[in-house]
Amino acid sequence: MPTIQDSPSVVRRYVSAVQDGDEAAIRELFAEDATWTLAAGDLPISGVWRGRDVILRDFLQTAMAHYEPGSVDLEITGMIGEGDDIVLQWTSRARTRDGRPYENGCIGVFTVRDGRIAAVREYMDTLYARETAFGG
């Protein structure tokens, strides 16, 4: 059974899988009943997704559709944790579908249970995201 010390490793593997576009690895890293909350005001991708398949299909694929394939780069700029809760700070870099550079600071609170991501609550600069990636 995974230990608490494995929680940062799970989050780091998730970041790597997103950068690699490895959907199978991402799927394996989420608990079947996981939730993802994007607290992003009235952005079109703001909301709460429940269930691994819904997170992958309705949130992550929709979010990634705003960027050129293969252009997403996530740089971890900070990580702290206590128990199974990991606070991750990262910079998301990509090129939008219309070729503009995108660089946004994000924070996510990840809860890891039994070696899988059980919940994420994500925050970002929503004004910047609206103007740059969502046609503000």
ChimeraX attribute file (.defattr): number of C-alpha atoms within 10 A of each C-alpha:
attribute: neighborCount
match mode: 1-to-1
recipient: residues
	/A:1	5
	/A:2	11
	/A:3	11
	/A:4	17
	/A:5	13
	/A:6	16
	/A:7	25
	/A:8	23
	/A:9	12
	/A:10	19
	/A:11	22
	/A:12	13
	/A:13	15
	/A:14	21
	/A:15	18
	/A:16	17
	/A:17	17
	/A:18	18
	/A:19	16
	/A:20	15
	/A:21	16
	/A:22	12
	/A:23	14
	/A:24	9
	/A:25	15
	/A:26	19
	/A:27	18
	/A:28	14
	/A:29	20
	/A:30	24
	/A:31	19
	/A:32	17
	/A:33	14
	/A:34	21
	/A:35	20
	/A:36	25
	/A:37	20
	/A:38	18
	/A:39	16
	/A:40	18
	/A:41	12
	/A:42	10
	/A:43	15
	/A:44	11
	/A:45	17
	/A:46	17
	/A:47	14
	/A:48	15
	/A:49	20
	/A:50	15
	/A:51	16
	/A:52	22
	/A:53	17
	/A:54	18
	/A:55	22
	/A:56	18
	/A:57	12
	/A:58	14
	/A:59	20
	/A:60	16
	/A:61	13
	/A:62	14
	/A:63	16
	/A:64	18
	/A:65	12
	/A:66	17
	/A:67	21
	/A:68	15
	/A:69	13
	/A:70	13
	/A:71	17
	/A:72	19
	/A:73	18
	/A:74	19
	/A:75	14
	/A:76	16
	/A:77	12
	/A:78	11
	/A:79	16
	/A:80	11
	/A:81	16
	/A:82	12
	/A:83	14
	/A:84	19
	/A:85	19
	/A:86	20
	/A:87	19
	/A:88	20
	/A:89	21
	/A:90	19
	/A:91	18
	/A:92	17
	/A:93	17
	/A:94	23
	/A:95	20
	/A:96	20
	/A:97	16
	/A:98	12
	/A:99	10
	/A:100	13
	/A:101	14
	/A:102	18
	/A:103	19
	/A:104	16
	/A:105	19
	/A:106	18
	/A:107	20
	/A:108	20
	/A:109	20
	/A:110	24
	/A:111	23
	/A:112	26
	/A:113	20
	/A:114	14
	/A:115	23
	/A:116	22
	/A:117	28
	/A:118	21
	/A:119	23
	/A:120	22
	/A:121	16
	/A:122	19
	/A:123	18
	/A:124	19
	/A:125	13
	/A:126	19
	/A:127	13
	/A:128	15
	/A:129	18
	/A:130	15
	/A:131	10
	/A:132	19
	/A:133	20
	/A:134	17
	/A:135	9
	/A:136	10
